[in-house]
Amino acid sequence: MLTELFIENFKCLKKQWLPLAPLTLLTGFNAAGKSTAIQSLLLGAQMAQRNNQCQTVPLNGNLVKLGTVGDVLCHNADEREIRLEYSTEDLHGQVILDASERAKTSLQVKPASTLTSEHPIVSMLSNIIYISATRIGTSDVFPFPYDDSLVFADVGDCGQFAPWWFHEYSDEEIDIKKAHPQESALVMRRQFNAWANEIFPGSEANTERVERTSLVRLEMRTGLQQQWKRPANIGYGLTYAFPIIVAGLLAKKGQLLVIDSPEAHLHPQGQSRIGYFLGVIAAAGVQVVVETHSDHVLNGIRLAVAKHIIQPDKVAIHFFSSSDTPNTSPHITSPSMDKKGSLSEWPDGFFDQTDKDLAILSGWA
């Protein structure tokens, strides 16, 4: 499991250490570095998955599309190289990237790099699961995975392979540590329905292969007495949550699950419960990194701590805000959490907009 990430000269981050936990939440202002931190993980994964010799890092691939070297080199970098370092409790690996040719669409790995193809961290990065903020929610049919070197439980960056994984593993048992407390059966289908029911009461999913094609049809309903419906007639909320629940339930211990905006299209209740669900998944041994703007997702994680699902020291929270000093990296505040789910500090801009607005409406400010 990764415990620390170091980023140098990559996009808006000139030099930044970032501690990682079993469950890491990245939040803060727009364009303040959250996505850059996630992309540094995805670039490492893209190198590990697409280049067995770890000699180049493609900037445009299945996980992330960033353009050219000129687009990703920090504008005030002192030298034309990008350094990414990944650490676990007892391992460390770095990749030093030549960023001297701005028009190129890949970064050449310099000889001083220690993150070679045989390094255990490369294997860890190659098994990453990434779910972006943009998901295929309302299609009628979904494709089979097409990659020969398929990462287990990889539902695709847009969730496009989640119905296939659901279909193939619906009768397989999941890790008991991920089980919903009110569902005794450990089979994937039953557990999916139990957790989905937390977000949309009565919700269920069903899949079937489309004969003589490489497609899977997905159907959903929000009550036992209702007919199965096409995703387009269910709405975006459940369909956007679908790949998160599938990936979380199937991911193996030690895998890294990265999710951008798990709150997308969900009611506040659903946002809180998806946060709680991610606390359960992280406590079961899947490392989870989340980028979110939702205080409800945060509160769901806090509830998971308060209910002793996950220990407070297994959760890291990083709040990104732009620096007041020109040409410097964003400022990052990292509140700690106690066993009751209370936070050590609430910096300005950290999920406080409701209080600010209410103060104005009440005439207090």
Order of alpha helices (4+ residues) and beta strands (2+ residues): beta-beta-beta-alpha-beta-alpha-beta-beta-beta-alpha-beta-beta-alpha-alpha-beta-beta-alpha-beta-alpha-beta-alpha-beta-beta-alpha
